[in-house]
Amino acid sequence: MQNITIQTTQNIDIEYELAGLGDRLVAYLIDLLIYSAYWIIMALLLQLVKYEGGVVFVLMGLPILLYQLLCEIFLNGQSIGKKAKGIRVISLDGNQPHIGQYLIRWAFRIVDTMISSGLVAVLTIALSEKTQRLGDMLAGTTVVRTQRRTMIQDTIFMETEVHHLVKYPRVIELSDRDISLIKEVLNRFDKLPHESNALLLKTTTKVQELIGIQEIIDAEYFLRDVIKDYNYLSGKERS
């Protein structure tokens, strides 16, 4: 599987597993089944009540036309098909896509899937480095797996002793996301210590500010202690 590395607004690199062409085709087929089921049900209902004209378009055409756009805006970048397949739309700048990006993706579905019968989408996803269809390229988005394959060392958890001595009690004010980002930094540092040293120091400075630590300390050991303290304290809160 192809991966993509995106730098967050905290200047931390997060690696995602790109959704392949097969993933996206399956998600599209699931959505197509939903379209078809909706269309058949509404056609039967409208036939029973004998509605005609503009009402037919509003009730049958408009929901299908807006389905992808509304789903992605309100379901965190996922249609029902994408959710079932475990993939979602993300922005290449590391943020949640904004409405303008979703609109661009939706508008260019006309070219990607309708006019070309899906040929443009298939070719661009298969050939592009970031598995993007034309709408993704113009919107600055791509589609990734929502669950990446992880080892225990990639999670926020770090083994602590039963009678662990907490050094930094205020770490409990951090969030699981903060700890996850710290762990990402440490994993990167373990693999590329020289290249990641500046990021390690920057992260340490930020964490020290958040928990009110002033003294100069070893950055790597400090961050590892922060994770241990957080795991110990959060574990006590949940027990």
PyMOL commands that set and color helices and strands:
alter all, ss='L'
color gray80, all
select helices_A, chain A and resi 21-49+54-74+80-85+99-107+109-115+119-127+134-139+152-154+169-173+176-191+193-211+219-238
alter helices_A, ss='H'
color red, helices_A
select strands_A, chain A and resi 3-7+13-17+87-91+141-145
alter strands_A, ss='S'
color yellow, strands_A
deselect
rebuild
show_as cartoon
